[in-house]
């Protein structure tokens, strides 16, 4: 949350889970836009490493595309 303060006027949203982040990105993105996973901090409380976090992102996006 301290990092969010540094962003100032840069539009951003804090999402506590990957599920929520992907859902919000899907709601906000328009057709043809790119959604980039760019976490501002580690997430060791949710994932053992960055590879697992990335895999979760890909799996959730793929599931969203299929639905």
LINZIUR-V797091 format. One record per pair of residues at least 24 apart in sequence whose C-alpha atoms are under 8 Angstrom apart, sorted by the first residue. I is the first residue (numbers start at 1). J is the second residue. Records with the same first field share a line. If there is no record, write none. Layout:
I: J, J
This chain:
3: 40
18: 56, 57
19: 60
22: 57, 60, 61
